[in-house]
Amino acid sequence: MFALSELTCLHEPSSGSKLLKPWWEVFMDCLVVLMLMLSVLAGTVLLSRDKVVCLPVVDAAAAAASSTDTRTNHSSPAGGGVAVEINPSGETSVRPAKRKPLVYQQYVFISQVCYHQALPWYSRFSPYMALLQTLLLLASGSFWLHLPLTSARVEHFLAVLAKCVESPWTTRSLSHAALHETMPKTLEGAGLRDHKAPPPGTPTPPHARHRYSVDSGTDSPSLGRATAPLGPAPSSVAPPPGPRGGAPAARAGERAGQGGVSLDRSDSEQARALFERVRKFRAHCESSDVIYKVYVSQTLFKLLASGLIVGLSAPLLGSMAFTHVCHPGKEGELVGYSTFQCAHTLASLLHKLLLAYLLLLASYGLLNLYALGWIAHSSLRQYSFSVPRDPTPLGDVPDLTNDLAFLLHMADQYDPLLAQRLSVFLSPVSETRLLEENLERRWGPEELRALVVEDPEGGPGLTLGALPRLPPALYSLGHLRTLRLERVAHARLGAQVVAMASLRALHLDHCPLALEPGALVFLQEHLEVLQLSFSAVSEVPGWVYTLRGLRQLHLSGPLGCEGPGARGWALGSLRPLRRLRVLVLRGALQRVPAELAEAAGGLARLELHNGGLRLLPSGGLKRLAGLAELRLRDCRLDRLPGGLAALPRLRTLDLGRNDLRSLEEPPGLGPLRGLTSLTLDHNRLLLLPPGVGALRGLEALDLAFNQLQSLPPALFTLPSLRRLLLGGNLMRALPPAVGELRRLAELDLSENRLEGLPAELFGCSELRVLSAAHNALGALPAAVGRLGLLCRLDLRGNPLEDLPPELASCPGLRASGGGTGGLVVEDRLLRTLPCWARDLLVQTPAPPSGPPSRPGSGIFPPSRPGSGTFPRFSTNQWNFHSALESRI
């Protein structure tokens, strides 16, 4: 078994690639090295010492022949065996001469001739061929590790594997899993098997935690660090010692818990980044199997190459003989002999070297054949951690496919423990445990209490967003009334929620919340308000329909069903919600769902915001006889809903942002005599029907942003009207009858075409808010001073030339505490007021008592909005300012 400490130098390619080489690949590399050494040795010997030694073979017939005397111009040397004749025509002819002993140069000549003619080509070139073949096998041996298409993935895998081995979280997770595997056996042997552990999520006592910062640098080997025994996760606590034999086991568990290592923030962030890196690398590698295909092709090529070389070279090996007969032909006639007996001096050595080479090559081919058998027998594109090869302590690791599975199979041949260390960052349970520890460290009780603010009802509320999970310290906020969760990935409420006895409202914004049984029972009894925002109906948890104590339900998302046979309601039945009083729907519905009748017994308020989709007429409203408040906004209604007459208890009606043009179509407003609030803003109303005078109890009427040009006299006969909003219409004059609205407290006339305000308006003594902005008012009557309760007056965007000083007679408009008061006008109009009136309506803040804290700050006090007077300075400020000007 190889030592894991060799992974410390994974950044070196030579040491990193060997992790992916099984034993046969290593053996084949050794064989290639041996073949390379043999071929180089044979080639070196061949270059330096290769030669043949040739002796002439005497022919009896040729030796008995005698030569005749001829006239020659040139005779052969003493040792020659031929005579050269020159004919008168200039041609030469060679004839055998008297045979004589050969000289050294002739031996050398004939040896060279016979080396190339008589010696087989395999004896002359086999070492060089073996060298080229070996280099080819050497190049193809690790081709899959160096091919650009695959080397990037291989290097990335090795880098990720090195980080996984060096991460302190790896050691902690594996030790934690091993401890949980051995603890039940230890407790069973100690007699503590029946002891009940505390519920999950119980915080670990302070004495059981030990902060230990582990160096996460890549240069120092992590496996060489001294680490203490790891204890259980914060959610588990060692059981107390049992009687008699249980004490030793309990003390062992206690020692293990006290020796737990807690990662510091740096190591924790690196572990989280490594989880994300492994996730992306897995998605990239599992998308194809190019590495597997290249490796299989490489193995097939090496098998075919080695078999072809052995098959072609083995028959030629017999041609490497020691002696050869040479017939040099014309070259032999130059020395007087036609046949020579030659001896190849290196034949025996080359034969043995090449025989060893072929044996090594045959072994190389057999190893490739074994590799192909292993590939065919194993499913290398599938990797499962549940196979009992060396099972990982983490049992939730998903199966891997394609190139990532192949790389892990190759790494298993080196050391199966490498896959275990990588599995730590493939395990969802390991990632969950890391996130929980991060949450527990980052979001402690003090940090959460600092985020508590008041909710709209004045109670303590908390908003948590963009978190992976709920922090365990959340359960310590027992005074919390409202909890809002926004996009929490894996939110889960445990049984510890019973400690939050004051929790009454829960807001879930795109957050699918899971509940444990104990948490569900608690919410069924205590939860009163639930708000859900979702993108699909499948995100609505099923436990919503079991909250029998729920009083308000707010749903925002796609509520309607699509298709020809759809009923228009995609959610479940509301029948179990017997105490439901308020239902707010924000989605796209074609009609009022009939399922609402199941909760009609106690439903008092219904809101439907349809997002611009037309709401078709239906009889769904007729079954909601107990409704006191109905809001149908953004539904593109072109007439009043038909079921309004069946709602005798209706007090508030909101039909804003629709397409209403008239209110006179039956049944009209007559049956709604109990209305106290009517909202019709952002419609297309041209006229207000006289029937509005029948609403004697009406207190608020919103007609803003319509197309009204006049108002019916019946409107000013409403004795209880206190709020009238007419902004955004086309009115040019306000009827004097408005003065009959003695209880009117708020009047909005902004964005109309009014050229003046009737004097009767200022007889409404209870008027507190008056807005006439963006009109065509040329003057403001002085009678405005009679509005003693007026606290806000908006006159912006009018062609006014001045303001009446009587505005200062309105106590509510006067400024207090350095503010501008309730008068909202342009600065130029404020300058038209007398100084005493302006000082009452706009107060100047008191100047600073001391010199400014730094040069250039505090010299010029902030000017009053709308003030045209010269800024006031203290004596010290004025002197400093004058000195500054004189220096300039």
HELIX and SHEET records of a PDB file:
HELIX    1   1 LEU A    4  CYS A    9  5                                   6    
HELIX    2   2 PRO A   13  SER A   17  1                                   5    
HELIX    3   3 LYS A   18  LEU A   20  5                                   3    
HELIX    4   4 TRP A   23  ARG A   49  1                                  27    
HELIX    5   5 ALA A   60  ALA A   64  1                                   5    
HELIX    6   6 TYR A  104  GLN A  117  1                                  14    
HELIX    7   7 TRP A  121  GLY A  141  1                                  21    
HELIX    8   8 PHE A  143  HIS A  146  1                                   4    
HELIX    9   9 PRO A  148  GLU A  166  1                                  19    
HELIX   10  10 PRO A  168  ALA A  190  1                                  23    
HELIX   11  11 PRO A  206  ALA A  208  5                                   3    
HELIX   12  12 SER A  222  GLY A  224  5                                   3    
HELIX   13  13 GLY A  246  GLN A  258  1                                  13    
HELIX   14  14 ARG A  265  CYS A  285  1                                  21    
HELIX   15  15 VAL A  290  LEU A  316  1                                  27    
HELIX   16  16 LEU A  317  SER A  319  5                                   3    
HELIX   17  17 LYS A  330  GLU A  333  1                                   4    
HELIX   18  18 ALA A  347  HIS A  377  1                                  31    
HELIX   19  19 ASN A  402  TYR A  414  1                                  13    
HELIX   20  20 LEU A  417  SER A  423  1                                   7    
HELIX   21  21 PRO A  428  ARG A  442  1                                  15    
HELIX   22  22 PRO A  445  ALA A  450  1                                   6    
HELIX   23  23 PRO A  472  SER A  476  5                                   5    
HELIX   24  24 ALA A  495  ALA A  499  5                                   5    
HELIX   25  25 PRO A  517  HIS A  526  1                                  10    
HELIX   26  26 VAL A  537  GLU A  539  5                                   3    
HELIX   27  27 GLY A  542  THR A  546  5                                   5    
HELIX   28  28 ALA A  594  ALA A  599  5                                   6    
HELIX   29  29 GLY A  620  ARG A  623  5                                   4    
HELIX   30  30 GLY A  642  ALA A  646  5                                   5    
HELIX   31  31 PRO A  690  ALA A  694  5                                   5    
HELIX   32  32 PRO A  713  THR A  717  5                                   5    
HELIX   33  33 PRO A  736  GLU A  740  5                                   5    
HELIX   34  34 ALA A  759  GLY A  763  5                                   5    
HELIX   35  35 ALA A  782  ARG A  786  5                                   5    
HELIX   36  36 PRO A  805  SER A  809  5                                   5    
HELIX   37  37 PRO A  811  LEU A  813  5                                   3    
HELIX   38  38 ASP A  827  LEU A  830  1                                   4    
HELIX   39  39 CYS A  835  LEU A  841  1                                   7    
HELIX   40  40 THR A  875  ARG A  887  1                                  13    
SHEET    1   A 3 VAL A  52  PRO A  56  0                                        
SHEET    2   A 3 PHE A 340  HIS A 344 -1                                        
SHEET    3   A 3 THR A 323  CYS A 326 -1                                        
SHEET    1   B 2 VAL A  82  ILE A  86  0                                        
SHEET    2   B 2 THR A  92  PRO A  96 -1                                        
SHEET    1   C 2 GLN A 382  TYR A 383  0                                        
SHEET    2   C 2 LEU A 400  THR A 401 -1                                        
SHEET    1   D17 VAL A 453  GLU A 454  0                                        
SHEET    2   D17 PRO A 460  GLY A 465 -1                                        
SHEET    3   D17 THR A 482  GLU A 486  1                                        
SHEET    4   D17 ALA A 505  ASP A 509  1                                        
SHEET    5   D17 VAL A 529  SER A 533  1                                        
SHEET    6   D17 GLN A 552  SER A 556  1                                        
SHEET    7   D17 VAL A 582  ARG A 586  1                                        
SHEET    8   D17 ARG A 605  HIS A 609  1                                        
SHEET    9   D17 GLU A 629  ARG A 633  1                                        
SHEET   10   D17 THR A 652  ASP A 654  1                                        
SHEET   11   D17 SER A 677  THR A 679  1                                        
SHEET   12   D17 ALA A 700  ASP A 702  1                                        
SHEET   13   D17 ARG A 723  LEU A 725  1                                        
SHEET   14   D17 GLU A 746  ASP A 748  1                                        
SHEET   15   D17 VAL A 769  SER A 771  1                                        
SHEET   16   D17 ARG A 792  ASP A 794  1                                        
SHEET   17   D17 LEU A 823  VAL A 824  1                                        
SHEET    1   E 2 ARG A 492  LEU A 493  0                                        
SHEET    2   E 2 ALA A 514  LEU A 515  1                                        
END                                                                             
